[in-house]
Amino acid sequence: MTLIKHEEIIEMKIEKFTNDDFAKAVPLAAGAWGEFYADERQWFIDAVAEYILRYNYSNPSLALKAVGDDGVIHGVLFANFHDDKADVYQWRENIEAQMTDHERERFRLLADYMLEVDGKTVQCMNDGEVKLSLFISNQKGCGKQLLQAMMDEFQRRDLRNLYLWTDTSCTHEYYPKHGFTLVGQFLSEVYDSYAPGYTTYIYRKEFRLNENKA
């Protein structure tokens, strides 16, 4: 799941994302997807944002954040291996208990969609291959710094193939311009009645240990 927004350039520090960062990263994720829930209360938008973060945070060793000199998180990038799973059941159960029936229906639609597309992405992968599970940036140059830092980590681990999925709600045109190849696309069965024609794209990037980082 990926969304890149570009604003002015500010200095960034790339650091590991930890469990203590969820609350700090909620405004970033809410800003990325909040417009799709603009008719809902802010509490619900923040709950959706935090679920997206928690669901995709399944391998802490492959989770990065970009922090500005203002102390604000302006970007996150999470990756995982094809069999990594986040333990979000209890958190989700607690948060759903606080939702109205309408909110719960919308929340479960998103959760089911994420399961659908993650499953299709994993089907494209082999053991030992890695997936970018979440990539959000709201500052110009931030996404590139995060992606380069993660590529460096993948090369240290001798990983050769990277996958990700994105969709028509996100800036999917970003990836072909940065060395990614489209390996699949499909119409969502989950979103078919809600948003006919909603298309998901699966990309792969192949790289060598000593590829040029320029």
LINDAGI-V269832 format. One record per pair of residues at least 4 apart in sequence whose C-alpha atoms are under 6 Angstrom apart, sorted by the first residue. I is the first residue (numbers start at 1). GAP is how many residues later the second one is. D is the distance in Angstrom with one decimal. If there is no record, write none. Layout:
I;GAP;D + I;GAP;D
This chain:
1;132;5.9 + 1;133;4.9 + 1;164;5.8 + 1;165;5.1 + 2;132;5.7 + 2;133;4.6 + 2;134;5.8 + 2;164;5.6 + 3;133;5.0 + 3;167;4.9 + 3;168;5.6 + 4;132;5.7 + 4;133;4.8 + 5;132;5.8 + 5;133;4.4 + 6;132;5.5 + 6;133;4.8 + 6;134;4.3 + 7;132;4.7 + 7;133;5.1 + 8;132;5.8 + 9;131;5.1 + 11;57;5.8 + 12;54;5.8 + 12;55;5.4 + 12;56;4.6 + 13;53;5.5 + 13;54;5.1 + 14;51;5.7 + 14;52;4.7 + 15;49;5.6 + 15;50;5.4 + 16;47;5.9 + 16;48;4.5 + 17;46;5.3 + 17;47;4.8 + 17;48;5.3 + 26;4;5.9 + 26;23;5.7 + 26;24;5.6 + 27;4;5.9 + 29;20;5.1 + 30;4;4.8 + 30;16;5.8 + 30;19;5.0 + 34;11;5.9 + 51;4;5.7 + 55;31;5.7 + 56;77;5.6 + 58;26;5.8 + 58;27;5.3 + 58;28;4.2 + 59;21;5.5 + 62;16;5.9 + 62;17;5.2 + 63;14;5.9 + 63;15;4.3 + 64;12;5.7 + 64;13;5.2 + 65;10;5.6 + 65;11;4.3 + 66;7;5.7 + 66;8;5.6 + 66;9;4.9 + 67;4;5.9 + 67;5;5.6 + 67;6;4.5 + 67;7;5.9 + 68;4;5.6 + 74;63;5.9 + 74;64;5.8 + 75;61;5.2 + 75;62;4.2 + 76;59;5.7 + 76;60;5.4 + 77;57;5.5 + 77;58;4.5 + 78;54;5.9 + 78;55;5.5 + 78;56;5.0 + 79;52;5.4 + 79;53;4.2 + 79;54;5.2 + 80;4;6.0 + 80;50;5.6 + 80;51;5.4 + 81;49;4.5 + 82;40;5.7 + 88;4;5.9 + 92;4;6.0 + 99;4;5.6 + 99;5;5.7 + 108;4;5.9 + 113;77;5.7 + 114;4;6.0 + 129;32;5.7 + 130;32;5.1 + 131;31;5.5 + 131;32;4.5 + 131;33;5.4 + 132;32;5.0 + 137;6;5.5 + 154;5;5.2 + 155;4;5.8 + 155;54;5.4 + 160;46;5.7 + 160;47;5.5 + 161;44;5.8 + 161;45;4.8 + 162;42;5.4 + 162;43;5.1 + 163;40;5.6 + 163;41;4.4 + 164;38;5.8 + 164;39;5.4 + 165;36;5.5 + 165;37;4.4 + 166;6;6.0 + 166;34;5.8 + 166;35;5.3 + 167;32;5.7 + 167;33;4.2 + 167;34;5.6 + 168;31;5.7 + 175;5;5.3 + 176;4;4.9 + 180;23;5.9 + 180;24;5.4 + 180;25;4.6 + 181;22;5.3 + 181;23;5.2 + 182;20;6.0 + 182;21;4.5 + 183;19;5.7 + 183;20;5.5 + 184;17;5.9 + 184;18;5.0 + 185;15;5.4 + 185;16;4.4 + 185;17;6.0 + 186;13;5.7 + 186;14;5.5 + 187;11;5.7 + 187;12;4.7 + 188;4;5.9 + 191;4;5.4 + 192;4;4.6
